[in-house]
Amino acid sequence: MIRIVIAEDQQMLLGALGSLLDLEENMQIVGMAKNGEEACTLVKKHNPDICIMDIEMPLKSGLDAAEELKEHPCKVIILTTFARAGYFSRARQAGVSGYLLKDSPSEELANSIRIIMEGKRIFAPELVDMAFGDENPLTEREKQVIQLMADGKNTKEISSQLYITPGTVRNYISVILDKLEVSNRIEAISRFKEKGWFK
């Protein structure tokens, strides 16, 4: 019997996933969580074979939870609507066994669980393409600048925090806008977030 914990903050979807997998003859739902924190607690309590989790959940995201469970024998499958290279990269670093998209056919989930139980990994094909063609173009310093911009810091505050002149900050910002192909700071932050590149 494959023992499963599901973490999903949308109640209706959580119930539907649970019912769907319970119909499979060799699968049993041993816990259902509304966020990443509950998921970690349930995994440590029930020691399931598989934990299926969404990414964007309250209290603790699915990626944070996956990182926390990295050393646990339970295999983590991310099931999300977000096909973002940054998310996928973090999930791979956290050692997840699968990264599937919610718009996949339902029978695909049960099949993926069985394949993952055999020790293989399954990643949605569109993510694999994206991961290899969509690297973050910013340098470490540029990433620091955009992170501070996202935190609401102005040019003067960024310059004092990074010990560089305001002119240098402005240069960095114009390079960031250029690399991200946007015309202002708000668009830059939004594009960077959309790609899942904020750590």
N, C-alpha and C positions, 0 to 999 in steps of 0.2 A: 504493500500500500504506500502510495506517495503522499506524504503529509505536507499540507500547504498552509501558509499564512498569507493573507492578502491585505495590503494597505492601500487605501483609496479614500480621498476626502469627500468624494461625491457619494452620498449614501445609496442612491438608487443603483449606481454603477457597481458599488461594492456588493450589494445584495445580488445583482444580476450575475456578476463574475462568480460569486460563491455558489449560486444555484447551478450555473453552467458547469463548473468543474466538479461539483458534487454528483452530477449525472454520470460522470466518467466512472467506469467500474473499479478502476484501481487508484482513484484519487479521493482524498479526504481533507476537508477544510478544518484545520484545528484552531484557527484564530483569525479574527478580522479586526483591522486597525483603521482609525480615521486619520492618522498622521504618522510621521516617521518615528516619533518617540515611542508611541504605542507599539509600532511594528518591532522595534528593537527589544522592548520588554517581552512581547509575545514570543519572539524567536528565542530569546534566552530562557524563557519559561518552558516552552513546548518542544524545543529542538526539532523544528520541522525540516523536511528535506529541501523545500523550496519556499522562498518568500517573494511574492509578486508585488512590486510597488510602483506607484505613480511617482512623479518627480516633485511637482509643485504641490506641497501639502503644508498645513500649518505646523507650528512648533519645531518641526525638523523636516527638511526636504528628503525625498527619496534618495538623493545622492549623498546627503550627510549620513543618512541611516546606512546606506550601502558601505560607506567608508568605515562607519563604526563596526559593521558586521564583517569586515574584510577577513579577520582571522577566524571567524565562526565557520564551522563546516557547512552550514546552510547555504544553498546556492541562491543568489539573488537574480531575479529577472525584473528589469525596468519595463513597465508598460505605460506608455505616455502618448500624448498627442504631439509632443514637441520633438521634431526632427532637427535638432540643433547640434552643430559640430562640437561646440564647447561642452555641451551636456554629455555628448557621446564620449568625448575624450576623457572627461572626469569619471564617467561610468566605467570605462575600460581601465583607468588607473585604479579604481576601487575594486577591480577584479570581478565585475558582475559576469554572470554566465549568459545573460541574454539582454537584448535591448530591442523591444518590439513596439510597434506603433498601434494605437487603439483602433485605427481604421482597417486593421488586418481582419480576415475572416475569423470567426470564433473558433472553428475547428483547428486553426493554425496554432492557437495558444496551447491546447491540449497536446498536439503533436510536438510542439517546441519543448514542452515540459518533459515529455518522454525522451526526446533527443538529448536534452540537457542532463537528464538523469544518467545517461550513458557516458557522461563526461565531456560532451562536446559543448561548444558555445554557439549561440545563434544571434546574429545582429541583422536588423532590417537592412535589405540591400541598399536602399537610398541613403542610409547613414554611412555605409562603407564608402560609397562614391563621394559623399560630401566630406567625410573626414580626410580623404586624401587630396581633395581639390580645394579645401577651404581652410588654409592655415591662417592663424592670426598674424597680420602683417606688421604689428607694432613691436618696437624694441621694448626691453624691460623698462627703460626710463619713460617711454611714451605711455606704457601701460600704467605706470605710477601717476602720470599726469592725468590720464583720463579717469582713473579711479578717484582722484581728488576732485576732478570736475564733477563726477557723479555724486560725490559727497557734498556738493554745493559750495565748494571753495572757489573764490575768485582768483584772478591772476596774481594779485599781491600775496594772498594767503598761500597759494601754491608755491610761489617763489621763496617765501620764508620757510616753508616746510621742507622744501627740497634743497635749500641753500643755493639757489641759482637766481639770476636776475629776472625781473619781470619780462624783459625783452626776450630772454632765452625761453621763458615759459610761452610767450606769444609765438615764437618760432616753432616750438614743439607742437602747439595747438594747430598751427597752420599745416604742419606736416601730417598730423593726425587726421585732420579734415580731408586732406588730399588723399591719404592712403585709404581712408574709409569711404571716399567718394561721396562726401556730404558737404553741405554748405554752412552749417553752424554747429555750435557745441551740443545743443539739444538733440539734433539729428545724430551726431557722433555717438552720444551716450546711448541713444535708442538703438542704433545699428549694432553697437558693441554688445548691448544687452541681448538683442535679438539673436545674435550669433552664439550666445551663451559663453562669452569670453571673460565675463567678470568672475573672478575666483571667489 
